[in-house]
Amino acid sequence: MDEILSRFLPRIDFDSYEDFFESYECKASDGFNFAYDVVDEWARIEPEKLALLWTDDTQEVKSFSFADIKRLSDKAANALLSLGVNKGDVIKLILKQRPGVWVLMCALCKIGAVCIPGTYQLTAKDLEYRCNAAGVKLLITVDDKDVLESIAAVLPKCPNLEKVAVIGKTVPGGFINMRNEIEKASDSFTRIQTNVKDPMLIYFSSGTTGLPKMVIHNHSLPLGHIVTAKYWHCAEENKVHLTQTDSGWAKFAWGKIYGQWICGAAVGVYDWEKFTSRGMLDAIMRLKPATFCATASVFRYLIKEDLSGYDFSFIRHASVAGEPLSPEVYNKFSVLTGLEIREGFGQSETSVMAAVFKWLPVKPGSMGKPAPLFGLKLLDENGEVCDEGIVGNMSVTCAGKNMYETENSDAMPPVIGNSDFPGLFRGYWKDKEGTMSNWNGGIYRTGDMAWKDDDGYLWFVGRNDDVIKCSGYRIGPFEVESALMEHPSVLECAVTAAPDAMRGQVVKATIVLSRGYSASDELIRELQNHVKRVTAPYKYPRIIEFVSELPKTISGKIKRMEIRRKDFN
């Protein structure tokens, strides 16, 4: 048990949260490489150990051992080398949740190439920007008709993009059949030396405003997700862990590869074409995960279904991240399933930074307490630590030196700090201004606002530009959203500031209604009175707008900035 994990953690078990926070350490050699030192090692020690359990909407189920992943990733690495991919090259993947995602991410890791995962929801404009901003050399995609059309449209506009490869049955002329390339490649591969500080992964941030930034991580990132998988997800060796997310999102790194495989857990995969609550529930029954994590929106949809015919007894631990989970959703899910949902907080830039770790009792609506190593503190506008109850900027105080003190903004790789703080990004590549604005003086300011209660639990308020200033009050949108979510008519909602001549700003709620409810003046008054009863009366939404859907980023986060911009314009 814990044979791989013990190579990186001097101590694995802890008596309490306080013991964990004070005593946790994570160490790795300068040459650490996840694909060689975790995946290939499991294949050597326990070749038949389950690595991947996959299903889709056809109800087909496939399984892959670590020996399978090693063999296929060795073949894929050789195929990539034959296509001209070398260490340091930037490669983009748009592969949904096909098994090829795990194979190719390991293959790129072995070569030392830089991987940029992308979601299939990217438009032609998105693809053009990303390929040119990062200098993508090779793009590997699924045979999705819309994605292929977008790639073909932007190909002439992307001078660095030398080749496009396709995994699937339909491969257009001029594109490479990646499946054939892998099949014909040798399964004998010699280790290529990499360094833990070499760049490994880039995520384009799904920011709610402005062009996405390139969040760059080095080879220490997988080690940062040990805390995510072992102590928050509570992934168990030889058991299935299911985090539901597309491979193009940073949540994939959190829950579908790194920490889970280091812990020896199998990764569960539901490769949907279009999300439905019923499809999700049926997939859970086929995969039978011992641990389950999803976004708040997935839980919001699940509780609207009839769950009485489903037996969730095989799930021992449930968790949520991506957006805060309102207490109403937590309580209803708990009543329907008997499961607690443990919240966690982090970003594309980090591994889990705070969570309701396994030693802590749940406080519905709270993101729990800080993870070790980050030195997470709430700072005010002057950089001073906030007292209990005071809203502050969630900040990493162990960030290390600023990248641009020593690195050219266009250099590859950028290096900040060292591998003693795994899980923390190394800067926004080619964006000195963006990095300096958030990461200065050895402190990374996340831009997420929260307050701490007397027990040390953290409570999310909103992004620093989401806080509403009304008649001298500062109102956090999440508290109002949580109150609205308690009303059965509300499926989803976004609370934002709207302009007001007398008050400067007022609270506005944009609401998607549950099935069976219709917009009316009576419902608006009912919702307003409901919020006045649940929270402080001055926080009630003076404006309510009903919509069919909320504007969201490609990672599924609500774009409150877009709602605000429309209202203020």
C-alpha positions in Angstrom: 0.0 0.0 0.0 1.1 3.6 -0.7 4.3 2.3 -2.4 4.5 5.2 -4.9 3.1 7.8 -2.5 5.7 7.1 0.2 8.5 8.0 -2.2 7.4 11.7 -2.1 5.9 12.0 1.4 8.1 11.4 4.4 4.9 10.9 6.3 1.5 9.9 5.0 -0.9 9.6 7.9 -1.8 12.5 10.3 -3.8 12.6 13.5 -5.7 15.8 12.9 -6.0 18.8 10.5 -3.6 20.7 12.7 -1.1 17.9 12.5 -1.5 17.7 8.7 -1.2 21.4 8.2 2.0 21.7 10.4 3.7 18.5 9.4 2.9 17.8 5.7 6.0 17.7 3.5 6.4 16.7 -0.2 9.8 16.1 -1.8 11.0 15.0 -5.2 14.3 14.8 -7.1 15.2 17.4 -9.7 14.6 14.8 -12.4 11.0 13.9 -11.3 8.8 13.1 -14.2 5.2 11.9 -13.6 5.0 9.6 -16.6 8.2 7.8 -15.8 8.2 7.9 -12.0 4.5 7.2 -11.4 2.8 5.6 -14.4 5.7 3.5 -15.5 6.6 2.6 -11.9 3.1 1.3 -11.3 3.4 -0.7 -14.5 6.6 -2.2 -13.2 5.4 -3.0 -9.7 1.8 -4.0 -10.4 1.3 -4.2 -14.2 -2.3 -5.3 -14.0 -3.3 -2.6 -11.5 -6.4 -0.7 -12.8 -5.6 2.8 -14.1 -8.6 3.8 -16.1 -12.3 2.7 -16.2 -14.1 4.4 -19.1 -17.7 4.6 -20.2 -19.8 6.7 -22.6 -23.4 7.3 -23.6 -23.6 4.0 -25.4 -23.0 2.3 -22.0 -19.8 0.7 -23.3 -17.2 0.1 -20.6 -13.5 -0.2 -21.2 -10.7 -0.7 -18.7 -6.9 0.0 -18.9 -4.2 -1.2 -16.6 -1.0 0.8 -15.8 0.8 -1.7 -18.1 -1.6 -0.7 -20.9 -1.0 3.0 -20.3 2.8 2.6 -20.2 2.8 0.6 -23.4 0.5 2.9 -25.3 2.2 6.1 -24.0 5.6 4.7 -25.1 4.2 4.0 -28.6 2.6 7.5 -28.6 5.9 9.1 -27.6 7.7 7.4 -30.5 4.9 8.4 -32.8 5.2 12.0 -31.7 9.0 12.0 -32.1 8.5 10.7 -35.7 6.1 13.7 -36.3 8.9 16.1 -35.3 7.8 16.8 -31.7 10.8 17.5 -29.5 11.4 18.6 -25.9 10.0 22.1 -25.3 7.6 22.0 -28.2 4.1 23.2 -27.5 1.3 20.7 -28.4 -2.5 21.3 -28.1 -5.0 18.5 -27.3 -8.7 18.7 -27.9 -9.7 15.1 -27.1 -12.9 15.3 -24.9 -12.5 12.3 -22.5 -11.3 9.8 -25.0 -8.8 7.3 -23.5 -6.2 8.9 -25.8 -6.1 12.0 -23.5 -4.3 10.0 -20.8 -2.0 8.2 -23.3 -0.9 11.4 -25.0 -0.5 13.5 -21.9 1.8 10.8 -20.5 3.6 10.6 -23.9 4.2 14.4 -24.0 5.4 14.3 -20.4 7.9 11.6 -21.4 9.3 13.7 -24.3 9.4 16.9 -22.2 7.0 18.7 -24.6 4.5 21.2 -23.3 0.9 20.2 -23.3 -2.1 22.6 -23.7 -5.4 20.8 -23.0 -8.4 22.4 -24.7 -12.1 21.9 -24.6 -14.1 20.9 -27.7 -16.3 24.0 -27.0 -13.5 26.4 -28.4 -14.7 28.5 -31.4 -12.5 29.2 -34.4 -11.6 32.6 -32.9 -10.6 30.8 -29.6 -8.4 28.3 -31.5 -6.7 31.0 -33.6 -5.8 33.1 -30.5 -4.6 30.1 -28.5 -2.5 28.6 -31.3 -0.8 31.9 -32.1 -0.3 33.1 -28.5 1.4 29.8 -27.5 3.1 29.0 -30.8 1.4 25.6 -31.0 3.4 23.2 -33.3 1.0 20.3 -33.4 -2.7 20.1 -32.7 -4.3 16.7 -31.9 -8.1 16.5 -31.9 -11.1 14.2 -31.8 -13.0 13.8 -35.1 -15.8 16.2 -34.0 -17.3 17.8 -37.1 -17.6 21.3 -35.6 -14.1 21.2 -34.1 -12.6 20.0 -37.4 -14.4 22.7 -39.3 -13.0 25.4 -37.0 -9.5 24.0 -37.2 -9.7 24.0 -41.0 -10.9 27.6 -41.0 -8.1 29.0 -38.8 -5.2 26.8 -40.1 -4.0 29.4 -42.7 -4.0 32.0 -39.9 -1.7 30.0 -37.6 1.8 30.0 -39.1 3.4 28.0 -36.3 0.9 25.2 -36.5 2.8 22.7 -38.7 0.5 19.7 -38.4 -3.0 18.6 -37.3 -3.6 15.0 -36.2 -7.0 13.4 -35.6 -8.1 10.5 -33.3 -11.3 8.9 -34.5 -13.0 7.3 -37.5 -13.2 10.4 -39.7 -9.8 11.9 -40.7 -10.0 14.7 -43.3 -7.5 14.9 -46.1 -4.3 16.6 -45.2 -4.7 15.7 -41.5 -2.7 12.9 -39.8 -4.4 9.7 -38.5 -3.0 9.7 -35.0 -4.4 6.3 -34.1 -2.6 4.7 -37.1 0.6 6.5 -36.1 0.5 5.2 -32.6 -0.4 1.6 -33.7 2.5 1.3 -36.0 5.1 2.9 -33.6 7.5 0.8 -31.5 6.6 0.2 -27.8 10.3 0.4 -26.9 11.1 3.9 -25.6 14.3 5.2 -23.9 13.8 7.8 -21.1 14.4 11.4 -22.1 15.9 13.4 -19.3 13.7 16.3 -18.0 14.0 18.6 -15.0 11.2 19.2 -12.4 11.4 22.9 -13.3 10.9 22.3 -17.0 7.5 23.5 -18.3 5.0 20.8 -18.6 1.5 22.1 -18.9 -0.3 25.3 -20.0 -3.9 26.2 -19.2 -5.6 29.2 -20.8 -7.4 30.8 -17.9 -11.1 31.0 -18.3 -11.2 34.5 -17.1 -14.5 36.3 -17.0 -13.0 39.4 -18.7 -10.2 40.1 -21.1 -8.3 37.6 -23.2 -7.3 34.3 -21.5 -3.9 34.2 -19.9 -1.5 31.3 -20.3 -1.1 29.7 -16.9 2.1 27.7 -17.0 3.0 24.8 -14.7 6.2 22.8 -14.4 6.7 19.1 -13.7 6.1 19.6 -9.9 2.4 20.1 -10.5 1.4 16.4 -10.2 3.0 16.4 -6.7 0.9 19.4 -5.6 -2.2 17.3 -6.4 -1.3 14.7 -3.8 -3.1 16.9 -1.3 -6.0 17.3 -3.7 -6.4 13.5 -4.2 -5.3 12.0 -0.9 -6.5 14.4 1.7 -9.5 16.1 0.1 -10.9 13.7 -2.5 -9.9 10.9 -0.2 -9.0 8.7 -3.3 -8.3 5.1 -2.3 -5.8 2.8 -3.8 -7.4 0.2 -6.0 -10.8 2.0 -5.9 -12.3 4.2 -8.6 -12.3 7.9 -8.3 -14.7 9.9 -10.6 -14.3 13.6 -11.1 -16.7 14.8 -13.8 -15.0 17.3 -16.1 -13.9 17.7 -19.7 -10.2 17.1 -20.4 -9.8 20.8 -21.5 -10.4 22.2 -18.0 -7.9 22.5 -15.2 -10.2 20.4 -13.0 -9.0 17.5 -15.1 -5.5 17.9 -13.6 -7.1 18.2 -10.2 -9.2 15.0 -10.4 -8.6 12.8 -13.4 -4.9 12.0 -13.6 -2.1 13.2 -11.3 -2.9 12.9 -7.6 -5.2 10.0 -8.2 -2.6 7.9 -10.0 0.1 8.8 -7.4 -2.3 7.4 -4.8 -2.8 4.2 -6.8 -6.5 4.9 -7.4 -8.2 4.2 -10.8 -9.6 7.1 -12.7 -13.3 6.8 -13.6 -14.4 8.4 -16.9 -17.8 9.3 -18.2 -17.2 10.5 -21.8 -20.5 12.3 -22.5 -21.5 14.0 -25.8 -24.0 16.2 -24.0 -24.5 16.4 -20.3 -27.8 15.2 -18.9 -28.6 14.4 -15.3 -29.9 11.0 -16.2 -26.8 10.1 -18.3 -24.6 11.2 -15.4 -26.6 9.1 -12.9 -26.5 6.0 -15.1 -22.7 6.4 -15.7 -22.2 6.5 -11.9 -24.0 3.3 -11.6 -21.7 1.6 -14.2 -18.5 3.0 -12.8 -19.4 2.6 -9.1 -16.8 5.2 -7.8 -15.8 5.0 -4.2 -15.1 8.8 -4.3 -16.9 11.4 -6.5 -16.3 15.0 -7.3 -18.2 17.4 -9.5 -18.8 21.1 -10.1 -21.6 22.8 -8.2 -23.7 23.0 -11.4 -23.7 19.1 -11.7 -25.0 18.8 -8.1 -27.6 21.5 -8.8 -28.9 19.5 -11.7 -28.8 16.1 -9.9 -30.9 17.2 -6.9 -33.7 18.2 -9.4 -34.0 14.5 -10.5 -35.8 11.7 -8.7 -32.9 9.9 -7.0 -35.1 7.4 -5.1 -34.3 4.6 -7.5 -30.5 4.9 -7.2 -28.3 3.2 -4.6 -25.2 5.4 -3.8 -23.9 3.2 -1.1 -20.7 2.5 -2.9 -19.7 6.2 -2.7 -17.8 6.9 0.5 -16.8 10.5 -0.1 -18.2 13.3 -2.2 -16.6 16.7 -3.0 -17.2 19.9 -5.0 -15.1 22.6 -6.6 -15.1 25.1 -9.4 -17.8 27.3 -7.9 -19.1 27.5 -4.3 -21.9 25.2 -3.4 -24.9 26.8 -1.7 -26.0 25.3 1.6 -29.4 24.5 0.1 -27.9 22.2 -2.5 -25.7 20.6 0.1 -28.5 19.9 2.4 -30.9 18.6 -0.3 -28.2 16.3 -1.7 -27.4 15.0 1.8 -31.1 14.2 2.5 -31.5 12.4 -0.9 -28.3 10.4 -0.8 -27.0 10.4 2.8 -23.7 11.9 1.6 -21.8 14.9 2.8 -20.2 17.1 0.1 -16.8 18.5 1.1 -16.0 21.8 -0.7 -12.5 22.7 -2.0 -11.1 25.9 -3.4 -8.4 26.5 -6.0 -7.7 27.9 -9.4 -6.1 26.9 -12.8 -3.0 28.4 -11.2 -2.9 26.0 -8.2 -3.7 22.7 -6.7 -6.3 22.7 -3.8 -5.6 25.7 -1.6 -8.3 25.3 0.9 -10.8 22.5 1.6 -13.0 20.7 4.1 -10.3 18.1 4.6 -11.2 14.7 6.0 -10.6 15.6 9.7 -12.9 18.6 9.6 -16.6 18.7 10.2 -18.6 20.2 7.3 -20.0 23.7 7.6 -22.3 23.9 4.5 -21.3 26.8 2.3 -17.7 27.0 3.7 -14.6 26.1 1.7 -13.0 24.8 4.8 -9.4 25.6 6.0 -6.1 26.3 4.2 -4.0 23.5 2.7 -0.4 23.2 3.8 2.6 24.7 2.0 0.8 27.7 0.4 0.8 30.0 3.5 -2.7 31.1 2.5 -3.8 34.3 4.2 -6.6 36.9 3.7 -4.9 40.3 3.0 -6.5 43.7 2.8 -5.7 46.4 0.3 -2.6 47.4 2.3 -1.2 43.8 2.4 -2.2 43.4 6.1 -3.7 40.2 7.4 -7.5 40.5 8.0 -9.1 39.8 11.3 -11.9 37.3 11.7 -15.0 38.4 9.9 -13.2 40.9 7.6 -13.3 40.3 3.9 -9.8 40.0 2.3 -8.0 38.8 -0.8 -7.0 35.1 -0.6 -3.3 35.3 -1.0 -0.4 32.8 -1.3 2.4 34.1 0.9 4.9 31.3 0.1 5.0 32.1 -3.6 8.7 32.8 -3.8 10.4 35.3 -6.1 8.8 37.1 -9.0 9.4 35.4 -12.4 10.2 38.7 -14.0 13.0 39.5 -11.7 15.1 37.0 -13.5 13.2 35.8 -16.6 12.5 37.4 -19.9 8.8 37.6 -20.5 9.1 35.5 -23.6 11.5 33.0 -22.2 10.7 29.3 -21.9 10.6 28.1 -19.3 9.7 30.7 -16.7 10.7 29.8 -13.2 9.3 31.2 -10.0 10.3 29.9 -6.6 11.2 26.2 -6.5 9.8 22.7 -6.4 9.4 22.8 -2.6 6.0 24.3 -3.3 4.5 21.9 -5.8 1.1 22.8 -7.2 1.7 26.5 -7.7 1.9 28.0 -11.2 5.1 29.6 -12.4 3.5 32.7 -14.0 1.5 33.9 -16.9 3.7 33.1 -19.9 4.5 36.1 -22.2 2.4 38.4 -19.9 4.7 40.4 -17.6 2.0 42.9 -16.7 -0.5 40.2 -15.8 2.0 38.3 -13.6 3.2 41.5 -11.9 -0.3 42.6 -11.1 -1.2 39.4 -9.3 2.2 38.1 -8.2 4.4 40.7 -6.7 6.8 40.9 -3.7 6.8 37.1 -3.3 3.0 37.0 -2.8 0.4 35.7 -5.2 -3.0 37.4 -4.8 -5.7 35.2 -6.2 -8.3 38.0 -6.7 -10.9 35.8 -4.8 -12.4 37.4 -1.7 -13.3 35.5 1.5 -13.6 36.0 5.2 -12.6 33.7 8.1 -14.9 32.8 11.0 -13.9 32.2 14.6 -13.1 28.5 13.9 -10.7 29.3 11.1 -13.1 28.3 8.3 -13.1 30.3 5.1 -16.2 31.6 3.4 -16.2 32.7 -0.2 -17.6 36.2 -1.0 -16.8 36.6 -4.7 -14.1 37.8 -7.1 -12.7 41.2 -6.1 -14.6 42.9 -8.9 -17.9 41.0 -8.1 -18.5 42.6 -4.7 -21.5 44.9 -4.8 -21.2 48.3 -3.1 -24.8 49.6 -2.3 -25.5 52.6 -0.1 -22.3 52.1 1.8 -22.8 48.3 2.2 -20.4 45.7 0.7 -22.5 42.8 -0.4 -21.0 39.5 -1.5 -22.9 37.8 -4.4 -22.5 34.3 -3.1 -24.6 34.9 0.0 -27.5 36.2 -2.0 -27.2 33.4 -4.5 -27.3 30.9 -1.7 -30.4 32.4 -0.4 -32.1 32.3 -3.8 -31.1 28.7 -4.3 -33.2 27.7 -1.3 -36.3 28.6 -3.3 -37.6 25.6 -5.3 -38.2 27.8 -8.4 -34.5 28.6 -8.9 -32.3 26.3 -10.9 -29.3 28.6 -11.4 -28.7 32.2 -10.6 -26.1 35.0 -10.8 -26.1 38.0 -8.5 -24.4 41.2 -9.8 -24.3 44.9 -9.3 -26.6 47.1 -11.4 -26.3 50.8 -11.7 -28.7 53.0 -9.6 -28.9 56.8 -9.6 -29.5 57.1 -5.8 -27.6 54.2 -4.4 -24.7 53.9 -6.9 -25.3 50.2 -7.2 -28.1 47.8 -6.4 -28.3 44.0 -6.2 -29.6 42.3 -9.3 -30.4 38.6 -9.7 -30.4 36.9 -13.1 -32.3 33.6 -12.7 -32.8 30.4 -14.6 -36.1 28.8 -13.4 -36.6 25.2 -12.6 -39.0 23.1 -14.6 -42.7 23.9 -13.9 -42.1 27.5 -13.0 -42.9 30.6 -15.1 -41.7 34.2 -14.8 -44.2 36.6 -13.2 -44.3 39.8 -11.1 -45.7 37.6 -8.3 -42.7 35.3 -8.4 -40.4 38.3 -8.3 -42.0 39.6 -5.1 -41.9 36.1 -3.6 -38.2 35.7 -4.3 -37.4 39.2 -3.0 -39.3 38.5 0.3 -37.6 35.1 0.5 -34.2 36.7 0.4 -35.2 39.2 3.0 -36.2 36.4 5.4 -33.1 34.3 4.8 -30.4 36.9 5.0 -30.1 40.6 5.9 -33.0 42.5 4.3 -30.7 45.2 2.7 -29.2 42.4 0.5 -32.3 41.5 -1.4 -32.2 41.8 -5.2 -34.1 45.0 -6.2 -33.9 43.8 -9.8 -34.7 40.3 -11.0 -34.4 39.1 -14.6 -35.4 35.7 -15.8 -33.4 34.1 -18.6 -33.2 30.7 -20.3 -29.5 30.3 -19.6 -26.7 32.2 -17.9 -23.6 33.3 -19.8 -20.7 31.0 -18.9 -17.0 30.6 -19.7 -16.0 27.4 -21.6 -15.1 25.9 -18.3 -18.7 26.4 -17.1 -18.2 29.4 -14.7 -20.8 32.1 -14.7 -19.6 35.3 -16.5 -20.9 37.9 -14.1 -18.8 40.5 -15.8 -20.8 40.0 -19.0 -24.0 40.6 -17.1 -22.6 43.7 -15.4 -21.2 45.1 -18.6 -24.6 44.8 -20.3 -26.4 46.5 -17.4 -23.9 49.4 -17.1 -23.8 50.0 -20.8 
